[in-house]
Amino acid sequence: MWMRACQEDSFGNEILRIKKGSPLNKQDRLTALRGRITATSNVEKDVLNPPVLDGKHRYTRLYIQHIHETMHHGGIEAVVNELRQRLWVVKIRPTVRNVIKGCLVCQIRRKKPASPPTGDLPAARLAHHARPFTYTGLDYFGPIETTVGRHREKRYGALFTCMTSRAIHIEVVHTLGTHSAIAALRRFMARRGCPTEIWSDNATCFKAAEKELKAAMAALEEEATNRSIAWRYIPPAAPFMGGVWERMVRSVKEALRVTLHERYPTDETLVTLLAEVENTVNSRPLTHVSVTPSDPEALTPNHILIGPNSHVPNPGVFNKGDMNARHHWRRAQALADEFWRRWVVEYLPLLQHRREPRGTGVPPKVGDTVIICDPNLPRNTWPRGRVVKTYPGKDNPNTVRVVDITTSNGRTLRRPTKRIVVLPVESQDSDGGRNVHDGIN
């Protein structure tokens, strides 16, 4: 009865012509459906002349979904093979592919998060002619076990990265507590100057350090005026947004793995080794290394930190009068100007390339039901929630990179779009019908 109703809805004109004995028109979809095995005996009637259904009809799509679920959510070819034994569906493969694509269970099991296009670099990465470490990225690495007396203790490394010149500064931290974070930050500022902005992930010790620093600055009004620091956090579960310092952590770990021959070094050995690793990483080239003798050497972060090597000619012409106490600043300023001139000409164009210019998937919007991806948990345990707010990128208001999600327990989480999977609440059928999935909330 359902099949007859489906056929009357889809092929009403063709059925009337067949009943009248009139030939079908060339544009009729049933014209090409004329079997060639009718002479075969001992074969079921449905095999010789299977019922014909339109792939766009609502009933056909529901039946395909039923077969798909009966076969334990099998793939396209498995469902097509099962349908071929019972029915003849017009445009069967595109229809089956579309039905499986809209299956909620399959999307929960297999769908991947959308990836927005690569955004523009922040102003902190392009702030040339600024003092090194004006814009700083902060991250921790470790632990490293050291020998203290007759027992062992854990030490951590606080890595400060200049987001513009790509230089690094390493401080040894004894604990992950707030006081150690503040002490490391004060030592860093005493050696490298006070930064304007500090970027970090959402580590607890960093958040507490920001609160205590603000409290200390409030007590010292003059110091608060001179040393006010804007502390910025990347979204949770988005380490790729802090790649500017995560890559430096990897370089430091690789250097430590090669040079740290002692399994449990002393504190003095560790501090010395980290200082040498810092100098090694700051000596890495930022630009192309030319083998032509007449070309200048590749630009490195050490050029702005400690100046060029002794065999590199100084920029400009200096006389003995420029080296006295009154004119010594001219040489330092000339060295800095030479570094930034080469930085703009040689290094800045290397940042122009946009790795993913187009992006993939559909950006989430307010009201979407999503799954929050957690690589540390099995996929079937990932929590679900609903998008309550979106944060478009500064480069394109239509590109959403961060969203706020409310979960079933009332918590609001902020996650990047690369860590969420949007679930279909309503899927649009090809004939205009609405397919509502229950049980999503």
Helices and strands as residue ranges (DSSP letters): H 2-10, H 12-20, H 45-48, E 52-54, H 58-70, H 76-84, E 88-90, H 92-101, H 104-110, G 123-125, E 135-148, E 151-162, E 168-173, H 178-192, E 197-200, H 204-219, H 221-226, E 230-233, G 239-242, H 243-259, H 267-282, H 302-305, G 320-323, H 328-342, I 343-347, G 348-351, E 369-372, G 379-381, E 384-392, E 400-407, E 412-416, G 417-419, E 420-423, E 426-428, E 434-436
